[in-house]
Amino acid sequence: QEKKWLYYTYTTLLVIVIIAQIGAAIAAFVLKGDLKTEITKNMQNGLKNYDGEGFGGVTLTWNLVQKDLECCGVDNYTDWMKVTEFSDGGVPDSCCIVKGCGIAPVDPAKVFSGGCFTLFSDDFASHLIIIGAVAAGIALGEMIAIALACCLGKRIGRGRAEFMYTRQMTIDDV
């Protein structure tokens, strides 16, 4: 036997999820500036942990990002001068256009000139339309599910009432 209240509970939960998604989207839009500041700060902290003991993952990540995005440092290659290991003006070899150019003094023409944060945020912004379209599609699917659950709940209630009315008429008619 189908229970009408289960459909309405499901609908209520979906409405709460949609409201949470809208809230998250608004918060992301409003806090976008703070987010950039936080990401930059975390990336700079990551530079300090580069090649440190117990931070092999940080080193690997920086090397992969710099090679794949063809960038160097957070804003540019001079960010590496703030790191103890490269305070003499060197950079990791993952910054190099030409292999082995990271030894100080660095020739700026032989290292990737752009910072990784700028390239990362540009790459993210270029995919923002796709992300927005997918999010809108999911929200549309949720709204359709809400409408169908409401219709089904209403139909179940109506069907039971019609059944009771029909049954009562046939007993009375006899």
Secondary structure as the mmCIF struct_conf table of DSSP 4:
data_model
#
loop_
_struct_conf.conf_type_id
_struct_conf.id
_struct_conf.beg_label_comp_id
_struct_conf.beg_label_asym_id
_struct_conf.beg_label_seq_id
_struct_conf.end_label_comp_id
_struct_conf.end_label_asym_id
_struct_conf.end_label_seq_id
HELX_RH_AL_P HELX_RH_AL_P1 LYS A 4 VAL A 30
TURN_TY1_P TURN_TY1_P1 LEU A 31 LEU A 31
HELX_RH_AL_P HELX_RH_AL_P2 LYS A 32 LYS A 48
TURN_TY1_P TURN_TY1_P2 ASN A 49 ASP A 51
TURN_TY1_P TURN_TY1_P3 GLU A 53 GLY A 54
HELX_RH_AL_P HELX_RH_AL_P3 GLY A 56 LEU A 69
TURN_TY1_P TURN_TY1_P4 GLU A 70 GLU A 70
BEND BEND1 GLY A 73 ASN A 76
HELX_RH_3T_P HELX_RH_3T_P1 TYR A 77 LYS A 82
BEND BEND2 VAL A 83 VAL A 83
HELX_RH_3T_P HELX_RH_3T_P2 THR A 84 PHE A 86
TURN_TY1_P TURN_TY1_P5 SER A 87 ASP A 88
BEND BEND3 GLY A 89 GLY A 89
HELX_RH_3T_P HELX_RH_3T_P3 ASP A 93 CYS A 95
STRN STRN1 CYS A 96 CYS A 96
BEND BEND4 ILE A 97 VAL A 98
TURN_TY1_P TURN_TY1_P6 LYS A 99 GLY A 102
BEND BEND5 ILE A 103 PRO A 105
HELX_LH_PP_P HELX_LH_PP_P1 VAL A 106 VAL A 106
HELX_RH_3T_P HELX_RH_3T_P4 PRO A 108 LYS A 110
STRN STRN2 VAL A 111 VAL A 111
BEND BEND6 GLY A 114 GLY A 114
HELX_RH_AL_P HELX_RH_AL_P4 CYS A 116 SER A 126
TURN_TY1_P TURN_TY1_P7 HIS A 127 HIS A 127
HELX_RH_AL_P HELX_RH_AL_P5 LEU A 128 ASP A 173
#
